[in-house]
Amino acid sequence: MRQLQKVRQYQRLYQHYGAEPKPTTIAEVAEVALCSERHARTLLRQLGDSGWLSWNAQPGRGHRATLHCMATTSELSAPLMRACLEKGDYQSALQLADGDPASLHHIIAPFLGGKWLKHQPTLRIPWYRPLTSLQPALQRRRAEQHIICAVHAGLTRYAPGHPQPVPDLAHHWDVSDDTRCWRFYLRSGAHWHNGQAISDEDILSALQQALADPARNVGLKHVSHASLSAPWCLEIRLNAPDAMLAHRFAHHACRLPHPQQLNIGAGPFAIAHHHSHYLRLERQPWYFAAHPLLHAIEFWRTQTEAQKPAWITVGKGHNAQEAASSTSGGFAWLMMNAHLAQPLAAWLRQEIQAINHHVGHRDDVDTRTEILPGLTAPSFPHAAEAPLPAALSLVCYHTPVLCDIARTLQARLKKRGCELTVSFKDREAWHATGALVEADLLLGDYLSGEFPVFALAEWFTHEPAWATALGESVWQKEKQRLMGYGESEESLNRLLPAFFGNLLESGACTPLFHYRYRINAMENVQGIVLTAAGWLDFTRAWLPPAQERTTSAS
């Protein structure tokens, strides 16, 4: 740490004085190095002994000395950055890089992937943006959603490859014949990440917080009452029949943090450190189910943007495994404001579909959209060019492909005399109140789940863009109709395809492309299993031994 501080102080001197000899005073050096004059003299002596600079003082009071910085900051910081990275101290390495992850990109690769650190398996994943809040909410992005499910337990959860929810904090549940009363039998003996035992009152309190939170309760508005009908028995009464409640509780927004400490959960991994450029998750020793095989997972921010956010690279080595890949059940989409004139809306849809056709050459998207098995995007008749207004507005979810489509449309409309104002939003800004109401055009994406039919129904319930595309009153009416399909899983499977087919035929939503999810893994990361959202299942990944253990015959 002393060496790190010394380098940081030298960096300040170098940035101020440069590489040429400069006249200065000890008082000025102290001000630049953010220290006292006494310490500045000690610092100059130490830096001079190291050969980093020369300090030639002139005799006589008030005479200026000459300071010459002889080593570049990169020459000094690179070896120390490597030493910090070798120890796993990403934060100190980032300080040496002046907080710029891009400055570390050229040296960080050997330290990523699967590593055995102090005899514990650790997976380091390079990431391209800050990871925001890890508290459950609808507006979380794809990576945050996955991490939330690793940190926080819920009453139920999904397991990769299983369309039905499996037990989590509830080990069993049953439902009345009219599906209006559910009983969840809670797991005793579980613990929060801080070691505190989880009580049934904790679970009830955490659930009541979710039911009262507008960022989490959109699919649970029909819950009329939640109580403990007996010790460790949570009873939930509904205003309307719902056979899908166990599925709703498996949603990432319905995970249950500690009621007083929202960053503390009960899932397989606990948050050990969370900063804008660095996240470390550690295996939770009190986890009630099968323990993960990895001890820790770290996210290191190594760049400022990603051209293929649906692709993730983990591991290191010379021999890449065959990439684990899948095509997303979700899709990117276009919606238009219900108030747009129909001829204009039809021509704009045609123009955007033509632009979308050109993104098909990318290897991370598939423009052959199939919403559900047998339900594909309809073909519309050719639309004649419609008169354009002087200005239009578009709100675009901030991903590289959608941003490219938005900018291309902006350039095309400008040639026709129409100024398209584009607002790029992340998922949190997208869900802000009123963020989409005035937009003429919307480009967004939908993330599917393990049970595609139910996930599509949930998306219609949660996605605020539908209020713009249909009108608020129509959207609320259609949500009520869709809720009625949940009286049984059979009715949902039977009725939902026609429900969405009508929406697509009306032009309210136009699917554009699916993402091709891909995890590129090297030979030292095993057990790669993809979730429906294209992420690595953290609980099943493992590392082979660092080296063969040798034994001698006695």
NUZA-841973 format. One record per residue: x, y, z of N, C-alpha, C in turn. Coordinates in steps of 0.02 Angstrom, whole numbers, plus 50000, padded with zeros to 5 digits. Each point is the difference from the previous one (the first is absolute). Layout:
XYZXYZXYZ...
//
This chain:
500414994050000499595006050000500435006350000500574999950036500455005849999500275001349931500174994549964500265000849932499465002949955499374997850009499455002749961499935007550013500035002050063499945007150017500565004149970500614997150001500575003649972499925001049925499764994949965499895000649928499465005249986499464999950040499465004849989500255007250009500435001150050500265006750010500475002049944500394995249975500445001649943499585001649938499444996449992499565001449943499755007250003499845002450059499765006950007500565004949980500614998650023500565004349982500124999949925499984994149970500144999549928499465003649959499374999350021499465003349964500065007650005500275002450056500065007350010500625002849966500574996550007500645002849976500224997449932499744994149979500204997249936500694996950003500284998549940500644996449996500605004649995499905006549996500565004749994500165003150068500645002050012500175003350064499595006450009499735000950060499585005950013500215003250066500025006750003500135003450064499384999650046500124999150064499454999450047500255001250071499554999550048500185000750070499734994050039500264999050060499774994450041499275000950019499785006350007499305001250017499544997949942500235001449938499604998149941499984992449993500564996750012500024992749996499514997050051500005002750061499554997550052499275000849979499845005749968499325001149978499794995149945500454998849953499854995349945499934992950025500454998050047500014993150026499494998950056499645005350019499494999650052500294997550066500545003350021500324998050063500325006250032500294999050059500335005650034500695001349968500285005850014500675001649974500524995150028499924998250063500474995250030499984993349964499394997749986499944993649964500235000749928499905006049971500225001149931500764999149994500385002450049500734999149999500184992650003499644996350045500134992850005499824996549934499445002049971499784996949937500505001349944500255006149994500495001649948500644995950009500214999150062500604996050013499884992749979499424997350018499854993049983499954999149924499665004649967499924999449927500675001049965500415004350028500675000849972500434993950009499964996850060500394993850012499774994549953499365000149980499744994949954500185001549928500285005949986500195001849932499425002549958499445001850033499425002249962500055007449982500325004050043500055007149987500665002750029500165006149980500575003550031499755006650028500295001950057499805006250035500635003950016500085005649968500595004250010499795006550035500145000350065499825005950038500555005349993499805006249999500475005649995500125002950070500635001950017500125003050066499685006950005499805001750059499705006650010499254999650009499755004050046499294999950017499595002849941499494996649981499545002349948500214998249930500604996949992500214998049932499614993949978499844999749936499614994449973500464994249983499764994050014500374993949983499784997649931500354994949975499824997049936499794992850010499414998449976499734993250005499984997049930500284994049993500004996649935499724993050009499394998849973499704993250002500304996049943500354994650018500394996349950499684993449979499494997750036499664993749981499285001649981499764996749947499305001049982499554996350049499395002250006499544996850047499854992849979499974998749934499864993249977500564995350018500625002349997500584995850018499964997850073499755004550043499974998450071499374996250019499445001949969499364997250022499874993049972500254998549939499844993549969500234994150043500634999850025500194994350042499594999550064499845005850029499625000050062499274997949987499735002149942499334997849982499984992549992500514997249968500024992749993500044996650068500405002850045500054997150067499345000250036499635005649993499355000650032499504995049970500024999249934499544995349967500164992850020500644998550007500204993250019499714998350069499965005050044499724998950067499245000550000499705001749942499285000949998499775006850023500465004750008499835006750024499845004549941499424998949971499805003849940499915007450015499755001650060499865006950017500655004250000500544997250029500645003650000500285000849930499934994749959500245000549931499625005449963499355000550013499595005149967500205007050022500185000850063500255006550024500625002049961500464995249990500615001549963499855001849927499444997549975499805001749931499555006149998500015003950054499615006250005499254998749990499784994150023499284998549998499744998349931500444998949951499784998649931500094992649986499454996149996500074992749987500354998649933499915004449951500314998849934500764999950005500285003550050500735000150008500264993350025499574996050030500214993450024499894994549948499635001749947499774994749954500584996049970500575003249987500554996749966500404995450046499935000650066500394995850045499574995450043499345000649995499574996550048499844992849981500054998449934499784993549976500284994050038500654999850016500264994050035499714998950070499685005150028499764999550069499254998350003499694999249941499284998749998499874992549993499374998150004499804993149993500054996150065500094993549995500044995750058500685000350034500015001550064500625000550038499914996550067500534996450022500014997350068500375005050043499655003250046500295005050044499954997750072500584999050031500034997350068499604993450005500094995949949499694993349996499245000449993499745005649977499285000749989499875001849927499524996649968499855001449929499625006649992500275004449958499715006649988499935001149926499435002649979499875001649930499975007549992500435002749956500025007249986499725001249930499505004249996499655001449937500135007249979500255001249940500085006949976499325003049984499905006350017499355003149988500115007049972499495002649965500095006049961499665006250028499644999450056499655005850027499934999150076499855005450036499884999250072499394995750012500034995750051499424996250021499635004150052499375001449986499625004550042499684996250058499475002650027499704997250061499844992649992500144996250053499864992850001499424998550047499585005050012499384998850037499444998449950499584995150015499494997949952499555005749977499895000649935499545004949971499914998349926499455002249971499854998449930500515003049953500275005950017500415003749951500724997749997500184994550029500694997749998500184997149932500635001049980500234997549936500164992550004500174997049941500064992849997500524997250048500595003050004500524997650046499785000850072499715005950016499785001150069499444995150019499554998449954499484995250015500304993350020500504997949962500314993550014500375000050067500345005550015500365000450063499515000450058499455003749992499495000250052499754993050018499914995849949499764993250013500534995750033500645001949994500544996350034500075002350073499805006250013500105002950067499384999150044499425000849970499385000050040499584993849984499744996950052499544994449993499295002849995499544995949974499295001849998499594994350028499365000749998499584994350020500104994249952500065001649935500134994949949500555002849954500254995849956500505002249951499954995549940500335002149946500074995849940500694996950000500054993949976500644996749988500084999349924500615001149974500104999549927499744993549972499615000549946499734994249967499354997450029499755003250053499394997750032499475005549995499464998849962499495005249992499585001150062499994995250046499605000850061500435002750057499725004350042500395002650057500164994450049500575000850034500224995050049500025003450068500014996150055500005003050067500625004250013499915005150040500565004250023499905001250075499805005950021499865001050071499364996250021499574998749953499434995550012500194993149975499964994950044500204993349977499424996249967499385002050014499414997349967499475005549998499494998949960499425004450000499394996249975499425002450018499384997349973499515005749987499484998649963499545005249978499294997350003499535004450017499304997950003499734998549931499434996749997499714998149936499845006049956499825005650032499845005949960500615004449986500604997750020500655003449990500015007150029499605001350050499995006550033500375000050067500164994250026500344999550064500604995449992500595002650014500624996249995500334999550069500284994350014500394999150061500714997849981500495003950023500704998549989500304997850066500274993950001500304997250060500745001850001500195004250049500655003349999500544995650030500605001049975500584996250021500285002850066500014996150052500325002250063500744998149999500405003650038500714998550003500425003549949499685004249957500395003949951500285006350034500515002949968500345005950029500105005349947500005006350023500215005549957500764999849993500255003949953500725000049988500405002650059499695003850045500365002450059500014995050057499744994049988499994994750050499374999950043499585005149994499385000350039499504994849975499694996350046499494995149980499405003649969499734997049947499415002849967499384997450036499595004650024499384998250033499425000349950499454996950017499425000449957499745007249996500085003850055499815007150000500445004049951500644998249994500445003349952499734999149929499804993949984499774998649932499345003749987499565000150049499375003749991500145007449991500445002850041500165007149995500315001749932500474995749977500325001249935499484999649943499534995350005499484999549949499545006150001499825002350058499565005950005500355006149971500655000650007500375005549969499964999549924500064993949973499954999149928499295001849975499494998150038499315001349979499855007550002500365003850042499875007250005500445004149954500474997049964500495003649960499785000249927499855005949972499795000449930500514997349951500644999950019500524997349956500024992450001499584996850041500034992750006499324996749997499455003750011499364996750012499534999949940500255001649940499565000749942499614993649987500314994350006499654993749987499644997150060499995003950056499724997450062499445004550027499705004049957499485004650023499384996350024499914993749982499414996350021500094996650068500575000950032500104997350067499625004450050499524997150035499605004050047500264999550071500344994450017500204999150070500564994850003500515001450040500534995150014500104999850075500014993950028500074999350073500304993150015500214999250063500234993550025499404996650033499724995149965499424996550028500204995150055500644998250001500294995650051500755001149997500384998050051500725000849995500274996849936500395003949963500334997849938499514998149945499405002850003499504999049947499755006849977500195002049940499815006549972499384999149957499475003450019499374999549963499895006449960499844999249936499905005749955499314999349968499605005250009499335000149971499975005049943499634998249947499985003949938499305002549987499965005649964499355002749978499744996549938500444996649965499804996749937500364993349996499714995149967500334993549993500665000849963500504996250023500665000449968500374993450014500054995949948500374993750007500745000949990500225006149984500705001249982500385003750054499745000450061500325004150052500704997550016500114993550002500674997450014500495002249946499775000649938500435002749947500155007450012499515003850020500115007250011500525001150055499994995950052500485000950054500714998049980500074996549944500684998249977500335005749962499645005449986500275005849964500545003350041500515002949967500555003150037499765005850044499465003549979499755005550040499664997750064499844993650005499664997350059500484996450047500665000449986500484997450049499955004050064500174996950056499865002950066500655001650037500225006450000500585001950039499825000450075500525000750040499905001250072499555006250007499484999750041499535005650004500315006650025500544999750037500325006250024500655001749964500324995149968500645001049967499954997149929499815004249952499784997649935500554997149958500635001250017500554996949962500194993150026499674997950054500124993450029499444995449978500194994149973499514995349976500094993250033499704995049969500054993150025500154995249944500245002549942500164995849943500684996750007500224996549948500634996250004500625004350004499975006449978500585004450002499825006550038500495002550037499925006350037500425005449966499785006250006500385005749973500575001550049500624999049979500575001650043500245007149988500045002149937500205006949982499605002049939499765006249999499645002549942500175007349990500385001449947500185006849981499835000949927500075006049974499795001349932500384995949949500644998250015500404996349951500164992950023499734997950057500214993650028499454997150043499864993549989499524996450041500304993350018499964998250064500224993450023499434996650038499814994149976499524995750033500374994250032499814998250060500324994350034499474994950021500204993749995499564994550018499755001050072499344999250008499695001250065500044993650042500385000150055500104993850039499374997450033499495004350009499384997750033499444998349950500174999649936499484998849951499654993350013499345000049994499604994250021499974994549948500185001349938499974994949947500714997849983500074996449944500664997649979500465005949988500614999750027500465005549996500325000449930500125006149974500355000749937500714996950004500284998549942500674997249997500535005449997499825006149980500465005650000499985003550068500595002350023500025003850063499805007249989500225002949944499875007149988499925001349925499635005249985499915002549932500135007550001500455002349956500175007049998499855002849931499725006049998499915003849938500505005750000500445000249950500485005449992499815004049938499915006450010499855004249942500645001349962500014997849936500615000349961499945004449938499405002449985499905004249942499395004350011499875004649955499465004850010499384998449959500044995349954499414998149962500114993049971499444996849981500044993349970499595000049936500304997849946499644999649937499544993949997500154994950042499584994050001499834998350073499545003850030499854998850071499694993350014499744996549949499714993450011500534994650002500645001849988500554995250003500415001350062500174994750035500385000550062500614995449994500585002550021500614995949999500224998650071500114993750015500264998050065500584995249989500475000050046500564995349997500605002749963500544996350006500625001849966500344993649978500475000749956500364994249976500095000349925500274994849973500154999949928499494996049961499624995750033499534995749965499295001850020499655003149953499305001950013499564993849993499524999450046499494994949992499525002249945499584995349977499465002049956499545004650038499845005849971499605005050036499314997350016499775001550060499314998450019499565005649972499494998349961499615005249968499264998049998499585004949992499284999049992499725006349969499414999449971499645005849974499485002150050500005006450015499545002650051499284998849981499604998150049499284999749989499695006949998500375005050027499785006949997500205003149933499845006449992500135003149935500035007650008500355003249954499975007349995499395001849959499705005850014499365001649970499935007549986499515001449958499805006849983499275001050023499865005450034499315002250013499945007249979499385002049984499875006949980499425002850040500015006550010499485003350038499324998949967499504998350040499334998649974499705006149964500265006050014499725006049969500295001449931500514996449978500285001149933499484998149947499975004049947499554998349944500204993349971499504995949981500144993249978500454999749938499905004249948500454999749942500735001650020500095004950044500685001750022500304994350040499614997050045500254994450040500204994149956499594998649949500164994349956500645001349961500105006249976500615001449962500624999950045499955002750061500564999850046500184992950019499504995750011500134993050015500384996749943499795001349939500334997149941500725002549995500115006350014500675002849995500464996850053499754999250061500414997150054500124992649987499524996549972500114993049983500534999349946500025004649953500524999849949500695001250031500055004750047500635001150035500194993850040499514997150033500124994150041500264994249958499774999549938500234994649957500765000149991500295006050002500725000649989500414998150061499684999450059500394997850059500054992450001499664996649954500004992750000500684997049986500485004149975500674997349988500404999150064499775003150054500354999250064499914992950026500534997450031499964993150024499714999650071499815005750030499704999750066499255001450000499695000449940499275000849996499724995349948499354998750005499634995949952499365003749984499925002249937499435004149981499394995749982500054993450003499424995649988499634999250067499535004350013499695000350067499424995050005500024996150054499464995550018499845001350074499435003050013499835002350067499884994050046499614995349976499884993650032500014994849944500074993650016499984995049947499385000849956500125001349936499455000849953499735007149994500225004650044499765006949998500585004549977499965002249937500535004149971499745007049985500475004549986499815006849983499635000049933499435003649995499615000049938500345004249946499804998749938500225004249944499465005149985500205006249990499525005349985500045001949926499445002249971500035002349930500445006149993500245001149939500435005749987499645006450018500355004550034499715006450021500275005649956499555004049974500215005749960500325005250046500465004049971500335005150041499495005150024500005001350064499515004650030500345006850013499605005350001500295006650017500304999850070500595002750007500355000050065499915006650035499914999850066499995006350038500705003050003500055006150025500655003350004500444996650052499694996950051500394996950054499644993950027500404995150020499754994050034500484998650058499784996050047500434998150057500024992450006500584997550019500114992950009500364998950067499754995350040500344997950060500284993049987500664999250010500354993949982500344997050060499874993650012500374996650053500734999449979500465001550048500705001049982500374993449993499944996949941500424994349981500295001549931500584997249983500345002049938499584999249937499654994349992499634998949938499415004849994499625000950054499445004649998500235007249989500575001850030500275006849990500195001049927500284994949968500185000549929499375001049957499474996350016499375000749962499735007050009500025002650062499735006750014500395005349962500664999549999500405005149967499914999749923499934993949974499884999349927499335003149982499484998650040499355003049986500035007650005500375002450049500075007350009500305003249937500524996849972500325002749940499534999749939499624994549994499554999449943499435005250003499735001050059499455004850006500245007149989500625001450021500275006849991500045001749926500174995149959500035001249927499315001749972499484997850035499315001449978499715006150036500425003650036499775006150032499664999150068500084994250030499704998750065500564999250052499975003950054500504999750053499784994950052500374994550005499844994850050500445001150062499685001550055500355000750064500034993250034500614997650014500094993350029500235000850072499664996650045500204999850070500194992850018500634999150019500244993350018499934999150076499694994550021499874998950071500234993150021500294999550061500114993550029499354997650032500014994050029499374997150023499695004050058500425002850042499735003850056499655006349976500325003649954499685006149973499384998249959500024994249968499434997749959499384999350044500094997550061499434998850045499815006150041500345005649992499825006050038499315002449979499645002750047499315002349987499995005049942499584998649951499905004649944500555000049948500494995550006500585000349955499824998549927499464996349988499854997649933499365003049972499625003750040499325002049982499985004249937500465004749992499985004749944500374997549938500334994450003500404997649943499564998049942500225001649939499654997749940500204992849983500644998450012500264993449983500384997350060499984993550009500354996750055500374993949973500654999550017500394994049985500244997150066499804993950014500184996850063500124992749992500104996550056500074992749995499664996650059499834993849989499654995950048500444994050017500114998850065500394994350023499534994450019500094994249970499574994350013500204996450064499644994750018500144996250060499974992549986500054996050053500024992749992499344997349974499445003350015499344998049976499775005449951500134999249934499915005549953499305002949998499484995950004499325002549996499855004650058500184997850060499875004250059500445006249999500634999449978500455005849998499735005349953499704997849944499725004849952499405003650032499594996450037499435003150034500245005050053500524998250037500285004550050500285006349968500324999249942500285005949966499445004949981499454997349975499445004549982499765003850062500014996750058499775003250062500495005250024500664998749992500525004350029500235005649954499964999249934500325004649953499615006549992500285005750022499635006349995499895002549929500384997449951499925002349930499314998349973499694994850028499334998249975499505005650012500085003950052499555005650012500045005149944500605000949971500095004649944499724997149936500114993549990499804996849937499254998849996499674998750057499294998450000499575005650028500305004350041499625004650040499914997050070500055004250051499984997650069499374996050015499425002449981499374996650017499954993249966500204999749937499984993549964500494995150032500605002450017500504995650031499744997150065499715004150043499744997550063499444994949989499585001249951499464995349985500294993349975500505000349957500304993949974500394996250053500295003750048500344996550055499514996150042499415002750011499484996450038499784993849963499935000649933499814994149961500554994750003500625002249996500564995350003500044996650069499865003750053500004997050067499494994450004499455000849964499494994750000500244993649969500495000449955500284993949970500384995850051500195003050057500404996550050499594995550045499374998849985499604995550042500284993049999500364998349946500354993549997500575000649950500504995850008500565000049953499764998049931499514995549998499734997849935499685005749963499615004150035499665005649967500515005249976500525001250038500525004749979500344997549937500194993749998500334997249941499545000249939499364999350011499524999749944499835007049974499935004950044499725006449981500535005349984500604999350030500495005449991500245000849928500134994549962500245001149931499525004249958499354998950007499525004049961499995007250025500075001050066500025006750029500575004049970500594997049998500585003649972499975000349924499714994949969499935000249928499605006149978499475001550037499595005949983500395006550009500415000350054500415006050010500505001049943500314994649978500485000549945499665001949935499424997049985499645001649938499775007249999499845002850059499785006950003500575005049989500634997650005500575004449994500195003550064499674998250056500165003250064500724998550021500254994149982500694998050014500274996349940500605001949979500324996649944500664997050023500054993350005500644996950018500535001349946500625001250022500545001649953500514994449996500274997950057500514994749999500064996850069500274993950001500204996750061500755000950010500225000250063500714999650014500234992849999500604998949974500324993550006500465000350061499804996950054500414999950060500594995349990500565001950030500594995849992500475001150059500264994550027500515000450051500634996749973500525004049992500654997549977500404998050061500134993650007500354997650060500644996349979500545001350038500634996449989500014993650041500554996349994500014993350027500014999850076500135005550033500044999750073499355001950034499455000649963499345001150030499544994549974499734996050046499584994349982499305001150027499544995649979499315000450025499625006049974500115001749936499665005849971499284998249983499525003050033499294999049988499685006849990499635000749944499685006449985499315000450031499835005850027499325001350022499605002549939499345000850010499585002549945500205007049979500305003850045500225006849984500715000249972500304994249987500654999749968500595000950047499884999350066500545000750048500254993350024500615000050025500314994150030499674998650068499784993850011499744998050065500574999650049500055005050045500565000550045500054994050048499454996850014500014994650050500284993649972500084999449934500214993649971500695000349967500285006049992500675000649970500534997750050500554997349975500554997850044500665000449962500544999950039500675000349972500364993450011500364997649951500414994050012500585001750046500344995050029500565001550046500535004349966500315004350040500515004549972500594996149973500184994450033500554995849977499924993150032500314995249970499964993250026500354999650068499684996950048500314998850065500404993549995500645000350016500434994049995500074996750068500034993449999500104996250062500574995149989500354998550052500554995349994499824993450034500234994549972499854993450028500434999050063499704997250051500384998750062500304993249998
//
